[in-house]
């Protein structure tokens, strides 16, 4: 089982795939992520490129009635694939190195996928919600009457 930080990183990777698919950032993220999965194995990298393209095609083909389900399924698929790769690495040093590479890849892809601003899409909030999007921003939340 992965530590919580790596599970969160895998979830961010799954979300990045879904957010970037069909955008200007897609080719760059797709290629870098396939290389990350390939770990130097060209055949495995090609297989990952095919899987990523299949995911992008599924997302593009989703109708308005099924789009949210397809998005959620694809996020889960890629989160699971990332978790599986991290779990399968031989030792902690390899896992730490792979996690750092993925974190950098996602950080570099995020501004391009979001067009340089916070992008929020396809979310449903029920009840009181505090939400923040962006890079290194600040939010002050106060509840109750003003003092």
C-alpha positions, 0 to 999 in steps of 0.5 A: 500500500502506498503512503497517502502522499503518493496516492494523492500524487496518483490521483493528481495524475489521473485528473491531469490526464482527463483535464489535458485530453483534447486541450493544447496541453495534451500532446506534451502531457501524453508524450511525457507521461508515456515516457514516465510509464515506459521507464526506458522501455520503448515498447512499454512507452508505445503501449502507454501512448496507445492507452492514453490515446484510447482514453482521450478518444473515450473522453471525446466521444462521451455524450453529455449524458455520460461525460461525467461518468467517463471522466470519473472512470478515466481518472480512476483508471489512470490513478490506478495505473500510476499507483500500480507502477509506483507500488511495483518499483523495487525499492524506496529510492526508485519510488521516490525518484519516480514520484519526483519525476511525476510531480515535476511532470504534473507541475509543468503540465498544469499551467499549460492545461489550465491556460495559465489560470486556475481551471475548474471543470465538471465538479459538483458541490452539495452543501457549504463549500470552500474552493480554491484554485490556482498556483500559490494563492491565499485564502482567508476563511472566516465563519460567524459574525464579524468581530 
